[in-house]
Amino acid sequence: MREKVAMEGAGNGMWALVLPGWESLSTWGYDSGIGSFFAQLPRNGNSDDDGPDVWITPGAGFPVVTSPAQLQALIASSTGTATADVTSAMNHAVDRQGAPAHYRLTV
C-alpha cells in the first residue's frame, strides 16, 4: 500500500544524485509517462555520450520502480555503494534541490 501512495503523490522531476564516485553527472527522478522512478548513473570520469554506466529504467533490465526505497536499493546494488550513502544522496535532493518531501528516505 505504501508504494501505491508514493506513486499517487509522485510528480515528474529529475535531481542530481550526489553519490561519492558517481556525483559528477548522475541523476534520479520520477517519470509519470512510464509510471516509474529512474536513475542515470555515469561513474565520475566516464563520459555519458554513449549513455550512463548504469541506467535504472523499465525495459533496461529493471522493473517498474514504484517507490524511492525500491530505487535506493537498486542504486546501491548496481553501484556497490552502501545503502546509507545512497539514502544521504537521495535525501540531499529533498533537502536542497526541491524533490518532494514524501520522497525522503529513512536511514
C-alpha positions, -999 to +999 in steps of 0.1 A: +000+000+000+029+024+007+042+020-028+008+029-043+007+061-022+042+070-033+032+067-069-001+086-065+018+115-050+046+114-075+053+141-099+078+144-128+112+156-117+149+149-120+175+158-095+213+154-091+225+123-072+254+135-051+268+100-046+305+096-040+323+083-071+292+090-092+282+126-084+296+144-115+267+136-139+243+112-120+206+119-118+175+103-104+138+112-106+103+102-115+086+099-149+048+099-148+048+089-185+062+055-176+050+054-140+084+047-127+113+062-108+146+061-127+184+068-123+211+076-148+245+068-132+277+075-151+309+070-129+330+100-123+355+104-151+334+085-176+316+102-205+279+097-208+280+102-245+270+066-251+247+066-221+253+061-184+272+032-169+240+022-151+206+032-163+178+021-140+147+024-161+120-001-171+129-022-201+167-019-195+168-050-173+149-033-145+113-035-134+090-005-130+103+012-099+074+022-077+090+039-047+121+058-037+130+030-014+130+005-043+151+029-063+175+033-034+180-005-032+186-008-069+211+021-069+230+006-040+232-029-056+240-016-091+269+007-079+282-013-050+276+017-028+264+015+009+227+019+013+233+047+038+253+067+012+225+063-013+200+074+013+220+105+020+224+113-017+187+110-024+177+129+007+200+157-004+177+162-034+147+165-010+166+189+013+183+211-012+170+205-048+132+206-044+124+169-047+090+163-030+092+158+008+075+124+006+105+111-013+125+114+019+141+081+029+148+069+065+182+056+075 
